[in-house]
Amino acid sequence: MKISTARVLTLLALLNLAAGLAMAEPAVIQRGAAFDPPSLDPNRGTATAAGPILSDLVEGLVGRGNTGYPVPGCAESWTVSDDGLTYTFMLRDGLQWSDGKALTADDFVYSLQRLVDPATAAPAAGLFFIIKGGQAIARKQAPPASLGVSAPDERTVVIELERPAPYFIQLLANSQGIPVPRHAIEKHGRDWTQAGLMVSNGAYTLAERVPQSHMRLVRNPLYFAADEVAIDEVYWRPVQDLGSAFRQFRAGELDTVLMAPPDQLGWIRENMPKALHVNPIQATYVLSFNVNRPPFDDVRVRRALSLAVDREVMAMQVLGGNVRAAPSLVTAGVGGYAGYEPPELAMNMAQRQSQARQLLAAAGFGADKPLIVPVIYDTQEENRKIMVAIAAMWRDIGVQTELDSLEGRALFGRLRGNDYAVARSAVFAVFDDPYAFLQKLESDSTDNRSGYQNPAYDELLARANENRDPAARLQMLGEAEAMLMADQPLLPIYWYVGKVLVAERVQGWIDAPLGTPPTRYLSLD
């Protein structure tokens, strides 16, 4: 039987089409998130919840590389004046928003002005008070237009600082200082971050969002480095239960999990060691005291509760040696900082408990009037274990604890609203410097959830950042941490150690202390 040339050509064309369709199947990665972030607005999104997702959606003057440290982003280069007060950024040519509108220097001016504008209520605005006029604007003493940011032309952004800040470039790599699209915000208001409306400038755009289920991101063809992005789609799936996340990982339903369940680490090390990535993280697990709510406005009460917590037992026995006990807030080693060692480290637990009882008695509490401590925390098995252990330690000094678990978003809402007595929280360094921790407790910091105010502390931090001698500056920051720990607005429990699960098919993953790598640096085998 003869087959015509035309039929042969048709069959070949169909085979080529089928092969092409197979080759065109998108590369899709499934990434686990801690919980569903309350906002994807870069100005309003919290660093711990929205940060990893925003690193896929948006990019600032400076980007976050796969190691977490700054790389050129929308700015291809920058210069710093000799006095360290003026930064001049040159934007890449031809930048665009995901809707095709040109992205210019004016967008960065608008975005930074919006960030510090009190009407925005940006949680991390305090980080950017270092920009000239930022604090005055936040206090409603000056208009947002007076911020020390300007655009001499479409490709040049100039930022003037109040004082030298050696960490400023690192700060700009964070999601809070990312550009936001004025045209979309003015058109849609707060709804601008919804799927189908959100305009962004990063490697991906938001295609779909189902609350408590997933966020689907698709590759942005207008991203300036789109040809370097290997993965076509990203599913960010909030999974708060560690056991459930692990089961999904084993089933191949998740490619990355932010935290492996502690009770499974032994099995994971033995059976899937290549999947487990363990590395120190610049972050501290803490209990936050509302210092404006009696009796936690009394430093003696806060000090007593801190003294009674055995961090070593917590780290080694309760958490199986998978974290580092935190005697103080700032992670030792961050930015070359040696760390602060509080005087109680020289005491044994019996001595610490005795001193804690004396402090409680001086504050008016004892057997006839026990201190009752309400604690809220986010639902997660590891958190529950920690809270039960702390309650037992406090019971040894005559304190009663009322534990209340909440969904993650509810907990952070209570923290933001100062609606709590004692709450589980965490302090993450968004740049490699002790000040990244310490600035969160400054009186005017929008990240200050405890209500702590100490003018002497604020002044010491300001003087430290004015000091151009790195060693002297670190010493002054150590003095500030000593002052903070004496006042105890936070009770540090442990320093985080990352225990991330990464599927073997994921390529390009680098463990780094400043967070997980953006998807644009990853590929799939």
ZAMARGU-4260 file (C-alpha; in steps of 0.2 Angstrom, whole numbers, plus 5000, padded with zeros to 4 digits):
<rodrens>
0) 5000/5000/5000 | 5007/5017/4995 | 5006/5032/5006 | 5006/5048/4998 | 5019/5061/5001
5) 5005/5073/5008 | 4999/5060/5021 | 5017/5057/5026 | 5020/5076/5029 | 5004/5077/5038
10) 5008/5063/5050 | 5025/5071/5053 | 5017/5087/5057 | 5005/5079/5069 | 5020/5070/5078
15) 5030/5086/5079 | 5015/5095/5086 | 5012/5081/5099 | 5031/5082/5104 | 5030/5101/5105
20) 5014/5100/5116 | 5024/5088/5127 | 5039/5100/5128 | 5027/5115/5131 | 5020/5107/5148
25) 5024/5120/5161 | 5037/5118/5174 | 5027/5119/5191 | 5033/5120/5208 | 5023/5118/5224
30) 5030/5128/5239 | 5023/5127/5257 | 5020/5143/5266 | 5019/5146/5285 | 5001/5152/5283
35) 4990/5163/5272 | 4997/5181/5273 | 4984/5194/5277 | 4990/5205/5263 | 5000/5204/5247
40) 5003/5223/5247 | 5022/5225/5249 | 5019/5240/5260 | 5007/5231/5271 | 5012/5213/5270
45) 5021/5206/5286 | 5039/5201/5282 | 5037/5183/5290 | 5021/5178/5281 | 5021/5187/5265
50) 5040/5190/5262 | 5044/5174/5253 | 5029/5176/5242 | 5032/5194/5238 | 5050/5190/5233
55) 5042/5181/5218 | 5030/5194/5214 | 5039/5211/5216 | 5057/5217/5215 | 5064/5234/5221
60) 5079/5244/5217 | 5090/5231/5225 | 5085/5212/5224 | 5087/5198/5235 | 5099/5185/5228
65) 5098/5166/5231 | 5109/5168/5246 | 5097/5181/5253 | 5110/5195/5251 | 5107/5210/5240
70) 5110/5210/5221 | 5106/5223/5208 | 5087/5223/5205 | 5077/5236/5196 | 5093/5247/5198
75) 5108/5241/5188 | 5120/5251/5198 | 5121/5264/5212 | 5133/5276/5221 | 5135/5282/5239
80) 5141/5299/5244 | 5157/5301/5254 | 5147/5306/5270 | 5135/5290/5268 | 5120/5301/5267
85) 5115/5301/5248 | 5112/5285/5238 | 5109/5287/5219 | 5102/5273/5209 | 5102/5271/5190
90) 5087/5260/5184 | 5088/5247/5170 | 5082/5253/5154 | 5065/5248/5148 | 5057/5242/5165
95) 5039/5238/5164 | 5024/5234/5176 | 5016/5217/5172 | 5002/5226/5163 | 5014/5234/5151
100) 5015/5251/5158 | 5032/5259/5160 | 5040/5258/5177 | 5050/5274/5181 | 5059/5282/5195
105) 5043/5291/5200 | 5036/5274/5205 | 5049/5272/5218 | 5047/5290/5224 | 5028/5287/5226
110) 5030/5270/5234 | 5042/5275/5248 | 5031/5290/5251 | 5016/5279/5253 | 5026/5267/5264
115) 5030/5280/5278 | 5013/5289/5275 | 5003/5285/5292 | 4987/5283/5281 | 4995/5267/5274
120) 4998/5260/5291 | 5013/5250/5285 | 5019/5238/5299 | 5037/5240/5294 | 5037/5258/5290
125) 5049/5261/5305 | 5063/5252/5296 | 5063/5267/5283 | 5062/5281/5296 | 5081/5282/5292
130) 5076/5291/5276 | 5076/5310/5278 | 5059/5316/5284 | 5052/5299/5287 | 5049/5300/5305
135) 5041/5317/5304 | 5029/5311/5291 | 5024/5296/5301 | 5021/5308/5316 | 5010/5319/5304
140) 5022/5333/5306 | 5026/5334/5287 | 5017/5329/5271 | 5023/5312/5262 | 5030/5323/5248
145) 5043/5330/5259 | 5052/5313/5261 | 5070/5313/5255 | 5067/5304/5239 | 5067/5311/5222
150) 5068/5307/5203 | 5079/5319/5193 | 5074/5309/5178 | 5065/5293/5173 | 5079/5282/5177
155) 5087/5290/5192 | 5081/5288/5210 | 5090/5298/5224 | 5087/5294/5242 | 5094/5305/5256
160) 5096/5298/5274 | 5095/5306/5291 | 5111/5298/5296 | 5123/5285/5289 | 5116/5268/5289
165) 5128/5254/5284 | 5114/5242/5282 | 5103/5253/5270 | 5107/5243/5254 | 5102/5227/5263
170) 5086/5235/5269 | 5081/5240/5252 | 5081/5221/5247 | 5066/5218/5258 | 5048/5218/5252
175) 5042/5233/5262 | 5052/5245/5251 | 5047/5237/5234 | 5038/5248/5221 | 5019/5248/5220
180) 5009/5253/5205 | 5000/5270/5208 | 4989/5268/5193 | 4982/5251/5200 | 4980/5257/5218
185) 4971/5273/5213 | 4959/5262/5202 | 4956/5248/5213 | 4960/5254/5231 | 4963/5240/5243
190) 4957/5227/5231 | 4972/5230/5220 | 4981/5214/5226 | 4967/5203/5221 | 4970/5190/5207
195) 4966/5198/5191 | 4969/5215/5197 | 4986/5214/5205 | 5000/5223/5195 | 5018/5218/5199
200) 5035/5219/5193 | 5044/5203/5199 | 5047/5187/5190 | 5029/5181/5193 | 5012/5188/5193
205) 4997/5183/5204 | 4985/5172/5193 | 4974/5165/5206 | 4971/5165/5225 | 4960/5154/5235
210) 4960/5158/5254 | 4968/5145/5265 | 4971/5134/5249 | 4984/5142/5237 | 4991/5156/5228
215) 4995/5152/5210 | 5009/5163/5202 | 5014/5163/5183 | 5030/5168/5175 | 5030/5187/5170
220) 5036/5189/5152 | 5039/5207/5156 | 5051/5205/5170 | 5068/5212/5166 | 5076/5195/5168
225) 5062/5184/5162 | 5074/5174/5151 | 5083/5168/5166 | 5067/5161/5175 | 5066/5142/5173
230) 5050/5138/5182 | 5033/5143/5174 | 5021/5142/5188 | 5022/5143/5207 | 5009/5137/5219
235) 5011/5144/5237 | 5001/5133/5248 | 4998/5138/5267 | 5000/5123/5278 | 5000/5127/5296
240) 5001/5109/5303 | 5018/5103/5302 | 5013/5085/5301 | 5001/5088/5287 | 5015/5098/5277
245) 5027/5083/5279 | 5014/5070/5273 | 5010/5081/5258 | 5029/5082/5255 | 5031/5063/5256
250) 5017/5062/5244 | 5025/5073/5231 | 5011/5086/5234 | 5024/5099/5240 | 5041/5102/5234
255) 5047/5113/5248 | 5042/5114/5266 | 5048/5128/5277 | 5049/5118/5293 | 5050/5099/5296
260) 5041/5092/5310 | 5053/5090/5325 | 5046/5073/5330 | 5050/5067/5313 | 5068/5073/5311
265) 5076/5057/5316 | 5066/5047/5303 | 5070/5061/5290 | 5089/5060/5293 | 5089/5042/5292
270) 5077/5039/5277 | 5078/5055/5266 | 5094/5065/5272 | 5096/5074/5255 | 5079/5082/5257
275) 5083/5090/5274 | 5092/5107/5274 | 5098/5112/5291 | 5106/5129/5294 | 5105/5143/5307
280) 5093/5157/5304 | 5094/5175/5310 | 5078/5175/5319 | 5072/5173/5337 | 5057/5164/5344
285) 5050/5175/5358 | 5035/5178/5370 | 5030/5197/5369 | 5024/5206/5384 | 5011/5219/5382
290) 5020/5232/5394 | 5005/5243/5395 | 4994/5230/5402 | 4995/5227/5421 | 5003/5217/5429
295) 5015/5216/5414 | 5019/5234/5415 | 5029/5229/5430 | 5047/5225/5425 | 5048/5213/5441
300) 5034/5202/5434 | 5042/5201/5417 | 5060/5198/5424 | 5053/5184/5435 | 5044/5175/5421
305) 5060/5176/5411 | 5071/5169/5425 | 5060/5154/5427 | 5061/5148/5409 | 5075/5136/5406
310) 5080/5139/5388 | 5093/5124/5388 | 5079/5112/5393 | 5068/5119/5380 | 5080/5118/5366
315) 5088/5101/5371 | 5073/5091/5378 | 5057/5099/5372 | 5063/5103/5355 | 5076/5088/5353
320) 5091/5099/5351 | 5085/5106/5335 | 5086/5124/5340 | 5098/5135/5349 | 5094/5141/5367
325) 5092/5160/5366 | 5098/5169/5382 | 5095/5186/5373 | 5086/5193/5358 | 5100/5196/5345
330) 5106/5180/5336 | 5125/5178/5340 | 5135/5180/5325 | 5124/5192/5315 | 5134/5205/5307
335) 5149/5200/5316 | 5141/5203/5333 | 5147/5192/5347 | 5131/5192/5356 | 5125/5198/5374
340) 5126/5186/5389 | 5114/5191/5403 | 5120/5189/5421 | 5108/5175/5425 | 5118/5163/5414
345) 5130/5162/5429 | 5115/5156/5440 | 5108/5138/5441 | 5089/5136/5439 | 5087/5134/5458
350) 5095/5151/5460 | 5085/5159/5446 | 5068/5152/5453 | 5072/5159/5470 | 5076/5176/5463
355) 5060/5175/5452 | 5049/5171/5468 | 5057/5186/5476 | 5053/5198/5462 | 5035/5191/5461
360) 5033/5194/5480 | 5039/5212/5478 | 5027/5214/5464 | 5013/5208/5476 | 5011/5190/5470
365) 5012/5174/5480 | 5003/5159/5487 | 4988/5169/5492 | 4988/5179/5476 | 4995/5169/5462
370) 5000/5178/5446 | 4989/5172/5432 | 4997/5174/5414 | 4986/5173/5399 | 4996/5167/5384
375) 4990/5167/5366 | 4999/5157/5352 | 4996/5151/5335 | 4990/5133/5332 | 5005/5122/5328
380) 5010/5106/5338 | 5028/5113/5341 | 5020/5129/5348 | 5009/5119/5359 | 5023/5109/5366
385) 5033/5125/5370 | 5018/5133/5379 | 5014/5118/5389 | 5033/5117/5394 | 5034/5135/5399
390) 5017/5134/5409 | 5026/5120/5419 | 5041/5130/5422 | 5031/5145/5428 | 5021/5133/5439
395) 5037/5130/5448 | 5037/5148/5454 | 5018/5148/5459 | 5012/5156/5442 | 4996/5150/5434
400) 4995/5150/5415 | 4980/5151/5403 | 4984/5145/5386 | 4974/5150/5371 | 4978/5144/5353
405) 4973/5154/5338 | 4974/5153/5319 | 4990/5162/5313 | 4981/5177/5305 | 4971/5179/5321
410) 4987/5179/5332 | 4995/5192/5321 | 4980/5203/5321 | 4979/5203/5340 | 4998/5207/5340
415) 4996/5222/5328 | 4981/5228/5338 | 4990/5227/5355 | 4976/5216/5360 | 4985/5203/5371
420) 4994/5201/5388 | 5007/5188/5383 | 5009/5182/5365 | 5020/5170/5355 | 5029/5180/5342
425) 5046/5180/5332 | 5059/5193/5328 | 5067/5190/5311 | 5082/5200/5305 | 5078/5207/5288
430) 5096/5212/5285 | 5113/5206/5292 | 5115/5217/5307 | 5111/5217/5325 | 5101/5233/5323
435) 5089/5223/5312 | 5083/5215/5329 | 5085/5230/5340 | 5076/5243/5330 | 5060/5233/5332
440) 5059/5239/5350 | 5062/5258/5347 | 5048/5269/5354 | 5042/5274/5337 | 5045/5258/5328
445) 5029/5251/5319 | 5035/5234/5323 | 5035/5237/5341 | 5021/5226/5347 | 5025/5226/5365
450) 5022/5245/5368 | 5040/5247/5375 | 5046/5264/5376 | 5063/5269/5383 | 5071/5286/5377
455) 5088/5281/5383 | 5087/5265/5372 | 5082/5275/5357 | 5096/5288/5359 | 5109/5274/5361
460) 5104/5266/5345 | 5104/5282/5336 | 5121/5286/5342 | 5127/5269/5338 | 5122/5271/5320
465) 5130/5288/5319 | 5147/5279/5323 | 5157/5276/5308 | 5169/5264/5317 | 5161/5247/5315
470) 5169/5239/5331 | 5163/5254/5341 | 5146/5253/5334 | 5144/5235/5338 | 5149/5238/5356
475) 5136/5252/5357 | 5123/5240/5350 | 5128/5227/5363 | 5125/5240/5377 | 5108/5244/5369
480) 5104/5225/5370 | 5109/5224/5388 | 5097/5239/5392 | 5083/5230/5383 | 5086/5213/5391
485) 5086/5222/5408 | 5069/5229/5404 | 5063/5212/5397 | 5048/5218/5385 | 5052/5201/5376
490) 5056/5184/5383 | 5068/5176/5370 | 5066/5157/5370 | 5077/5150/5356 | 5086/5155/5340
495) 5079/5147/5325 | 5088/5134/5315 | 5081/5131/5298 | 5074/5113/5295 | 5068/5115/5277
500) 5062/5101/5266 | 5067/5102/5248 | 5062/5089/5235 | 5077/5082/5225 | 5070/5088/5209
505) 5072/5106/5215 | 5089/5113/5208 | 5098/5128/5213 | 5092/5129/5232 | 5105/5137/5243
510) 5103/5137/5262 | 5105/5155/5269 | 5102/5163/5286 | 5091/5177/5278 | 5078/5166/5271
515) 5073/5154/5257 | 5078/5158/5239 | 5066/5166/5227 | 5059/5154/5214 | 5067/5164/5200
520) 5084/5156/5205 | 5077/5138/5205 | 5074/5125/5192 | 5066/5108/5191 | 5075/5092/5186
</rodrens>
